[in-house]
Amino acid sequence: MTDPLDKSPADVPPGGGRDASPHKASSAHTGHIKAVPVRHYGRWISAVVVLGLLALLVRAFADAQIQWSVVGDQITNGTFARGAWETLKITVYSMVIGVVLGAILAVMRLSPNPVLSSVAWGYIWFFRGTPVLVQILLWFNLSLVFQYLDLGFIYRDEMNQVMTPFVAALLALGLNEAAYMAEICRAGIQSVDSGQTEAAHALGMKGGRTMRRIVLPQAMRVIIPPTGNEFINMLKTSSLAFAIGYGELFLRGREFGSRTLAIMEGYIVISLWYLALTTVFSIGQYYLERYYARGSSRSLPPTPLQRLRKQLSSFRVQSNVGGVKV
């Protein structure tokens, strides 16, 4: 009969287990474990396939009937540079109109006044429901509806003289962008907890000051990313202004191709200019988002340089992990 007070394991002989050496037991825990990395063969196969397709694409363009010397000469040509400047100018002016008017429309949309909210909803419904190219052509041909622009003693002139290609493109792009910015601003405002507004009102702050000092600074974290995307998209959408003869980048490239018959070369130069512009503003958007993320996260997202350093260091660790013992 087994003693109930005997708590030694059944496989250990009574008397302390002379054969179970404490040194052997401790060595089992202090032994080295060799880390063997998992081999991802699918990643290597997919990488080889992608690189092969990319090489075929590069070879196709290299063997095509494209005069790459022309591309190199025209990339810094004054004609394309002036077109890029006009594209940048119409983009910035249109975004200013879109952001300011969009913020006003967002406040109107959220207003308890049914007239203001209905007008804002109708504006957004119209401009989001019609193509930008159609809006550009409507503004450019506005003289068919109004022959004169009569502001009394302030200004009066024929609509054909007022509605230049630049003005028509500016109004069409800016007013269309305001409809999208209104929805972006509305989403950002609604993302702020209503308790923030109630607390501000309890402190005696008026509605306008509460919006400027409390709600909008917190909403910017939600508003900035889609606004940056809209700006980059506006850089490309501005090319639709070529339909009314505005001398932006795309029209300059078309005129160059028609004049020299270097059509593909002109399109490649246009693409390089657009890629350069969008890259610069994408970097600016990233750092702007990083700035407004200070109040929402304890650690800021890494910069591109920090990401590159981290990837290089992790690559070195992975390359030596086969010989590392943990």
Salt bridges, closest charged atoms under 4 A:
ASP63 OD2 - ARG59 NE 3.59
GLU86 OE1 - LYS89 NZ 3.33
ASP150 OD2 - ARG156 NE 3.52
GLU183 OE2 - ARG109 NH1 2.85
GLU183 OE1 - ARG186 NH2 2.79
